[in-house]
Each structure stands twice: as structure tokens, then as C-alpha cells.
């Protein structure tokens, strides 16, 4: 067998072994009942893993995010991002919007802009929940959850989630449902294992 070919086989073996060694967590978060003041978006939660990951963070985690204004609502109205991520706020309605936040984690005001105008992109450089408003439409409200972990996922409308490619170790698994509703569980992840964790209502 040629030397180069054997090296390739060896590297592929290491890659497959690495993928198999990664852990998975899945489960369900019990969500609150839909509320009309949320606009057109159903409830959802963000599940994320907290801990010391060293250099294990994926490089693609800071993909730019987007929270649009569509049908006089934020779409999506809950957006999880990694610290340092830039987010754009395109207007898809036939009316003006003015997106702003007074949250401690990020204060900004994009001013009024129309559908054909592109507002400034905002970089979220501090962890925390940032509440987003529109000055013109009072009922519009969104949340950008800025996280220091690369391992997170927004649930579906039934509260289901699945976190993959997780490193082995001891961590804290959290479910952010609302500003004062953050549920958590300590978890021990073993290489190649799957864990099922549900978050009932408080």
C-alpha cells in the first residue's frame, strides 16, 4: 500500500473516531402557553451547555445573525448568538420601523428606516439577554440571547431540542425560557454517549 494512501486511511480513521466520541443531549422544554402580545411567533426556548471548553469551540459559531421585521413582528423574536456575533435587522414591511434596545448587555438605536433602506449591523459583544423594541409599533418585542458557549440550540414550537457534537466532561445544561425563567441541570457527558434531559415547568 502506498505510504500516502495509508496516511490518508489513518487520518480518516481518527476523524471517524472523533465524531463517534462526541456526545449528544436531547429532550423537551415545557414551554409557556402562547400569548397574543408576542405577535405572530409561538413560544420557544434556548437550550445551551455551559462549562470550560478550552479550544474545542467550533469556528463557525459566529455566523452573522438576522432578526427581521415582518408582518409588524420580529422574525424570529428569539435569536441565540455567540458573543461577538453581528446581527442585521432588515425591514420587510411596507412601513417604517425603528429598532432599539435599552438593555444593559447592549444599548443601540437604529433610527427609522424603510424596506429599501439598510440599517447598521449591530455587534453583540457582551453576554446577556437583550430585549429588542420598535419605537413605532409598541407590541413588537424580541430577544437576542448572547451566550459565551458555542453549544446552543433554539427549541422547536413543541419544546424539542437536540445538541450534537458535544465534548465529554462535566457541564451545566440550561434552558432559557424568559428573563426570569432559566432552568438548569448538571450533566456528565461521556464520549459517544447520548443523554436525555427534559426541563419541566418551574
C-alpha positions, 0 to 999 in steps of 0.5 A: 500500500502506498505510504500516502494512501495509508496516511490518508486511511489513518487520518480518516480513521481518527476523524471517524473516531472523533465524531463517534466520541462526541456526545449528544443531549436531547429532550423537551422544554415545557414551554409557556402557553402562547400569548397574543402580545408576542405577535405572530411567533409561538413560544420557544426556548434556548437550550445551551451547555455551559462549562470550560471548553478550552479550544474545542469551540467550533469556528463557525459559531459566529455566523452573522445573525438576522432578526427581521421585521415582518408582518409588524413582528420580529422574525424570529423574536428569539435569536441565540448568538455567540458573543461577538456575533453581528446581527442585521435587522432588515425591514420587510414591511411596507412601513417604517420601523425603528429598532432599539434596545435599552438593555444593559448587555447592549444599548443601540438605536437604529433610527427609522428606516424603510424596506429599501433602506439598510440599517447598521449591523449591530455587534453583540459583544457582551453576554446577556439577554437583550430585549429588542423594541420598535419605537413605532409599533409598541407590541413588537418585542424580541430577544437576542440571547448572547451566550459565551458557549458555542453549544446552543440550540433554539427549541422547536414550537413543541419544546424539542431540542437536540445538541450534537457534537458535544465534548465529554466532561462535566457541564451545566445544561440550561434552558432559557425560557424568559428573563426570569425563567432559566432552568438548569441541570448538571450533566456528565457527558461521556464520549459517544454517549447520548443523554436525555434531559427534559426541563419541566415547568418551574 
